[in-house]
Amino acid sequence: MIKIENITKKFGSQTILNDINLTINNGQKVLIMGQNGAGKSTLMKAILGELICDNGSIFIDEINPIKDRKNALKYLSFVPQTPPPLRLSVAQLCEYCISSTKTDLNNIINYLKEKRRLFTMAAETNTIMQADVSTRVVDFNIQFAGNLNKLIEALGVTRKIAVQEGATLKMLKVTGTLESGNVAEGDLIPLSKYETEDVAVGEVKLNKWRKATTAEAILKGGYDQAVGATTEKMVRDIQKTVRGNLFTFMATGTGSATGSGLQAALANGWGKLAVLFEDDAVETVYFLNPMDVSDYLGTAQVSMQTVFGMNYIENFLGLGTVFLNSSVPAGKYFATAKENVIMYYINVSNSDVARAFNLTSDETGYIGISEFPDYTTARVEDLVMSGVTFFPERIDGIVVGTIAAG
């Protein structure tokens, strides 16, 4: 039995689920219908324990999927609209299917051989099949979304807010003046007045990219090189654009800190953030130019990882996560609390745009890709759409620090 009691879920100021109550008994069939954005996917994610609702509770045979998701999922099966981002080899996928369904491996192999035989009988030798195109597009999509999810995890982003095209981005601005604290005995202590306001600083836009590959280029270099390799490069460049937006907003920080040498400079930035966010255990993320840490890395034993085209080091000098990128000016660094970073995105998978342009996307909806032939010009075109941006909740919660000579 699935029992849903008074659940409510909001994304920002938008209420997606409002006091939903529903009971589904064993063996009962229920159809949930609604227009795009009505909350169908949000409800499914809540039932699966992937999403924490603001109010209410859900029970799967009296098991809370948030508190005990492993046992709750024993009673659920879910078939998503788009392929899940499973990074499994063919062998690993077969092993998964065999273990979960108790299917004989030979049956799977024989089935695939027969399907391949029937599929290729009508095709000429060396013909590029539509299945090859679809597989590559899905792979690019999964690669981008997977890398972005790793970046989100490394940045510590917990708020991922889906918005509509043109949604206004607002930043919390604090203004005020601290009055003198030098007050004589018995005198009235002056009132320091501070105010907060939401300041509109931009909007979330759907970005669109397109490229075309001619028949001549395909004949010269082959399909995989002329189309596949260039599409992969375009997706990497799109990642660079998202990174650029991240550094653009970090550079606008109004906080400041200075220290003699790398460790002192970073420590002073951490101190500013700990005071501002009133948390001595604040989790800090830094962005530095690689040249500012090269001397230290030359002798230190550290483990460096790569995500979304950036190298990063966790628990650097015991202060936080450090990202290295040449976009940061040498001698400077950007720092903020992980809780200060919000990701806004346009879900291209849940829009009429995806249907109109036949975009392939995964369940995150971070990016949509379509690849199709243009018979009038003998070209293969690729269309990519995405609306992802990182943004701070508080501009004063970003420290632009200076690394002075030690």
N, C-alpha and C positions, 0 to 999 in steps of 0.2 A: 504493500500500500504506500502511495505517495501522499503525504499530507502537508499542505501549504497553508500557513496561518498568518494572515495580516502582514504580508511582506511588502516592503516599500524600498525602492532603490532610486537614488538620484545621482545624476552626473552633473556636478556644478549646480546650477539653478534649475536644471531640467529634470522633472520627475518622469522616470521611465515606467516604473511599476508603482502603483498607488493602492495600497491596502488590498493585495490580492489574496483571496481565499479559494482553495481548490483541494478536493479529495479525489484521488484516482485509486479505485479498488483493484485488487488482483484480477487480471483477465479483462478489465475494462478497457475499451478503446476510446481515446479522446483526441479530437482534432482541434488544434489551436490555430486560428486564422487571424490575420491582421496585416495592415499595410506596412511598408518599410518604416522602421523606426518605432513601431508600436510596442516593442519590448519582447518579442518572441524569443530571440536569441538570448537576451538578458535573462529571461525566465529559465531557459534551458541551462544556462551556465550556473544559475543559482541552484537549480536542482542537482546538478553534477558536483556542486561544492567548489566550483571555480571562481565564484563571485560571492563576496560577503555583502548581504543586504543591510540597509540602514536600520530597518525594523522588521519584526516578525521572525518566524522560524519555519524550517522545513525538516521533515522527517521521512526517511526511507525505511519502512518497517520499524519505526520507532528509533532509528539511528540518525543522528544529526550529521549530514554530509560535510559540514565544516569541521566539527570536532573529531569525527571518526570517518574520514573520507574513504579509507581503505576498505573498511567493512561495508560502508554504504554502497560502494561501487560493485560489491558482489551481487547486488540485487538489481543492477541497472545495466542496460546495453544502450549504446548511443551511436547513431550513424550520422556523421556531420554532412553538411551540404557540399563542402569542399574537402579535398584530401588533407588529413592532419599532417603537420610538419614533422614526420618521423624520419630521422636521419639513420635509416637502416639499409644495409646492403640487401641484395636479393636473397642471399643465404639467411641472413638474420630475420628478414621478413617471413621467409618460409618456415623457419624454426618457430617464430611467434605463432603463425597460423596453425602449425602442427600441434604445438603445446596447448593452444587455447581451444581447438576444435577436435583434437585427437584424430586428425586426418592423416592418412598414409602419404608419405612424401612422394611415392611413385605416382599416386593419383594426381598430385599437383603437377608434376613434371609432364605426365602424359597429356593432361588438359592443356598446359601451355604450348606443348609441341603441336597439338591439333589446331589450336587457335592461330598459332603462327603460320601453319601450313595453309589454312583457309584464308588468312589475311593476305598472304603474299602471293597466292596463286594468280590473282588478276593483275598484279603489279609487274611492270617491267624491271629488269635488273637495274640497280643503282637509282631507282626512283625514290625521291624523298617523300616519305609517307607522312600523312597528317599526324599520325601517332607520334612520330619523331618530333614534330613541331610542338605538339601539346606537352610532351614530356619535358622538353627543354624549357618551355615557358613556365611550367609548374616548378621546375627545379630552380630557375632564376628567382621566382617569387618566394619560394621557401628559403632560399639562401639569403635574400634581402631581409625577410621578416625574422629569420633566425638570428642573423647578425644584429639586427636592431634590438631584438629581445635581449641578447647578451649585453648590448650597450646599456639598455634600460636597467638590467640587473646590476651591472658594474657601477652605474651612476646612483643606484639606490632609489630609482624613481618608483614611487608607490601609487601615484595618481596619474592614470592614463585616461584622459577625458575625450570621448568622441563628441565632435561638434559638427555643425553644418557649415557649408561653404559661406564665408563672409562673417563668421562669428567673431565678435570683438574680443580681443585680448586685453585683459586689465591687470594692472600691477598695483600692489599695495604701496602707497606712498605715505610716509610719516613725516609730519611737520610739527614744529613747536620750538619753544625756547626754555632753556633751563634757567630759572631765576637764581639769584645769589643765595648761597646757603649760610652766609655770614649774618646771622640774626642774633641780636642782643637778647639777653634774658627777659622774658615776659613780652617781647614784641611779637607781632603777628608774622608768621612764616609766610612769605609770598607763595602764591600758587603757580606752579609751573604747568603750563597748558600744552598738551600735545593732542594732535588730531590725526586720524587715519582716513584716507580716502582711496577709492578705487579709480585709478587713472587709465583711461583708454590709450593704448600705445600701438595698436595695430590690429590686424585681423588674420584669421586662418584662411589661407587660400589653397585651392586645388592647383597644384603644379602639373604641367603637362609637357612631355617630351616626345619627340618623334625622330626616327631615322629611317633611311631607305637604302636598300642594297640592290644594285642593278644586276641584270642577268649576266652582263659581261664580267662583273666582279665575282659572281658565283662560278662562272665557267673557269675563270682564272685561278681562283683560290680554293674552290670547293665550297659546298654549302655551309659546313660546320665552321670553317674559317671566316668566310665572308659575312655570314649572318650571325652564327652562334657566338663567335669570339667578339664581334663588335657589339652585340647586345650585352654580353657580359661586361665589357668595358663601360658601356653606357650606364649599367646598373651601379658599377663602382663609382662612376662620376656622380651619380645621384646621391650615393652615400656621402661623397665629399661635400655636396651641396647641403645636406642635412647637418654635417659636422660644421660647415661654415656658419649656418644659422645659430648653432650652439655657441660658437666662439663669439659671434656678434653680440648676443645678449650678455655673455659673461663680461665682455669688455665695457659694458655700460654700468658696471657696479659702482656704487657710491662709497663703499667702505674702503679703507686703506690701512696698510700695515707695512712696516719696514723693519728689516733686521740685517745684521752684519753676518753674511754667510747664508748658505742655503737653509740649514736647520733652524737657525734663529728666525729667519724671515718667515718660514712656513709655520713655526711655532707661534709667532706673533699673530699671524692670520687666524690660526686655530683659536687663540685666546679671544680675539675680537668676535668670532662667531659664537663661541661658548657663552660669552656675556650677552650677546644680542639675542640668541635663542634661549637663553636662560637654562642651559643644559651643559653641565660639565662633561657629559659623555657624548656630546654632539659628534655625529659622524660627518667627517669633512671630506670633500673631494676637491682636488687641486688640478690645475692645468698649467704645464710648464713647457718651455722651449727645451728640446733635447740637449742643447749645448750647455744649459745651466745645470744639468745633472750628469753630464758625461764623465767628468772627473771622478765623481763619487761612484758611478757605476763601474768605472775601470778597476776598482779595488774591492768593491762590496760584493757579497754573495747574495744576489736577489733573484727572484723568479719573475720574469717579465712575460706578460700575456698580450695577445692582440685581439682587438674587437673593433669592428666597423672601421677598419683602416687605421686604428690608433693603437700604439703600445701603451700598456698601463701596468702599474705595480701596486699591489694591495699592501696595506699597512706599511707604507713607506715611512721610515724613521719613527714608526709607532704613532704617526699623526693622522693617517688616512690614506685614501686611494689617490694615486697620482697618475694623470694622463699626460702623455708626451706628444706634442704636436708643434710643428714649426710655425703655425699660425699665431702662436703666443709670442709676443716680442721678447727678445733675449733680455735678461735682467728683470723681467716682470713675471708675475704669476697671477692666476685667477683662482679664487677659492670660494666655496659656498657650502652650506649644510645640505646633505642629501635630501632632507625633507623640504628644501626650498625649490627643488626642481620639479616642474610639472610638464607632462607631455600632452599636447593637444594634437588630435589627428582627425581627419575626415575618413570615415569608414567607406572606402570605395566599393567594398563587396556588398554593402547593404544599400545601394543607391541605384536609381534608374540609369545612371551613367554607365555602370558596369554592364547592365543589360543592353544598352544602346550600342556600346562599342565592343561588346563581347570580351570584357576584361576578365582575365583569370586572376583570382586572388585567393588567399587562404582565409582562415576564420578571423585573423586579426584585422584584415582589411587595410593594412598599412600601405600596401602598394597593389596596383592592378596593371597587368601586362597583356597586350594583345599583339599577335603576329599574324599577318595576312598578306596575300599576294595582291598587287595592283596590276591587273591585266592590261590596262590602257597604256601603261608605261613600262611594262615588263620589269617591275621592281618588287622586292619583298619589303614591306614596311613594318616597323615596330612602333607601337604606341604605349607609352607608360604614363600612368597618373598616380600621384601621391600627394597627400597633404599632411605632412608630419612636421611638427616644430616643438622645440623645447623652450621653456619659458620659466623665469623665476616668479615666485609669488611675491617676494620682497626684493626690490632693487638694492636696498641698503643691506640686504643679506648676502651680497656678493662683495668680496674683498678683492680689490686690485692691488696686489702687493709688489714691493720693490726688494730685490735681492742686492743689498749693498756689498761692497768689497769687504771681505772679512780680515 
